[in-house]
Amino acid sequence: MTSTISTIQHWSDGAEHPGASGSWADVTNPATGRVTGRVALADERDARHVIAAAAAAAPAWARTSLARRTQVVFAFRELLNARRDELAAIITAEHGKVHSDALGEVARGQEVVEFACGISHLLKGGATAGASTGVDVHSRRAPVGVVGIISPFNFPAMVPMWFFPIAIAAGNAVVLKPSEKDPSAAIWLARLWQEAGLPDGVFNVLQGDKVAVDALLTSPEVGAISFVGSTPVAEYVYETASRHGKRVQALGGAKNHMVVLPDADLDLAADAAVSAGYGSAGERCMAISVVVAVDPVADDLVARIADRTRTLAIGDGGRAATGDGREVDMGPLVTRAHRDRVASFVEAGEREGAKLVVDGRTTAARGAEDGFWLGPTLFDGVTPDMSVYTEEIFGPVLSVVRVSSYEEAIALVNGNAYGNGTAVFTNDGGAARRFEEDVEVGMIGVNVPVPVPVAYYSFGGWKRSLFGDTHAHGVEGVHFFTRGKVVTTRWIDPANRPAGGLDLGFPRND
């Protein structure tokens, strides 16, 4: 049987083009292991071409009325809402997450689109009449110009939508560099923007690898960089782009802890640990990867998590249902290399002395034998010196660390290098409030395992989970994609003209 191999190209000036490099990379369906497409890899010439298209379009779009800009964003929202199933299917085919999870990704991204539809009141400035005699002062927000967005493979639609709706509504032009592992969603979004009435050149897609990234980081025509990915790359992006005079928000890695206190509802906690640990095969920066069980709940909690883990159906997320009519719960990992990397951590955990309660390497997946399968894996008795604890695995591996007290749990969370997300499960309001105050993490859930903020709050972590001062979306996102101007105005009243003459003293407010 033969299958069509798609060609995934760059997008600029309102059209696809293959670029000049002649370099391509394979795109695979993780559930089958088959190559389904070839994506162009930009060289420096391709990058200059795409960035130039954005730079050419940016001034006119910045001058476009705020009313017209928000109309286009709203039209994009309507089209996205009507055709979200199409986008979810593309995500499933290239990333591997199940269709319902892909729909959830689109929905969370759309929240930011909807936030951007109401951006007008966040772009208005302030005004003071008579700040000094005959002098008025007002402020305004101006777009940055060209914005580069470098997004990861795990959320090919949602993560770009954390940034580009706000950037575009604020009057900027965008160059999106998607992951080469699942690049088709970016082109689909580009076509949707065109259908919504966005002028050509305002939204562009630069396909590629590190060459494309470096071009965005160093181009004098790019004024801001938004990045999500691993901590080592986030640090590189921040340092390189900052050195080239850009403002940067670089969101890095995570090791998210879920603390379960002795008074918690253990059924609720076990459900949450399984959902947050294994959803999207653990390929989420907000996934729970460490359950911190405070004595004496560990034995009971581990048993409940294990029982639920063994019921999960693993298979091709693109199929409507398994043979028995049940939807699959978790799909494959994104590539064979990543699957093998995650499996190596399972092997390391065993060597280092952790108790392997559920071994995902033996999972029988409901899909093609050549898919990149690794089932949910559960470790107990993990200690902070083990690699399954210290490393960001980014796969369906859940580690249980046992501690004797609340204080020990807090010390464990705060002692970790990452500070992205955390959660506490308890029925004690006082303990929850204390946890909020004590924990040194950017996003906190109370009986909520994946505390991704709604769009009008900002997304971002602390410590080595964020490089730069600004979080994603919300009011912070609006400020990141705009710069302030303050205008001081003085109009002379001919009937009351002040005396002239030179005055070399520093201007005073009288």
Secondary structure, 3 states (H helix, E strand, C coil): CCCCCEEECEEECCEEECCCCCEEEEEEECCCCEEEEEEEECCHHHHHHHHHHHHHHHHHHHHCCHHHHHHHHHHHHHHHHHCHHHHHHHHHHHHCCCHHHHHHHHHHHHHHHHHHHCCHHHHCCCEEEEEECCEEEEEEEEECCEEEEECCCCCCCHHHHHHHHHHHHCCCEEEEECCCCCCHHHHHHHHHHHHHCCCCCCEEECCCCHHHHHHHHHCCCCCEEEEECCHHHHHHHHHHHHHCCCEEEEECCCCEEEEECCCCCHHHHHHHHHHHHHHHHHCCCCCEEEEEEECCCHHHHHHHHHHHHCCCCEECCCCCCCCCCCCCCECCCCCHHHHHHHHHHHHHHHHCCCEEEECHHHCCCECCCCCCCCCCEEEECCCCCCHHHHCCCCCCEEEEEEECCHHHHHHHHHHCCEECEEEEECCCHHHHHHHHHHCCCCEEEECCCCCCCCCCCCECCEECCEECCCCECHHHHHHHCEEEEEEEEECCCHHHCCCCCCCCCCCCCC
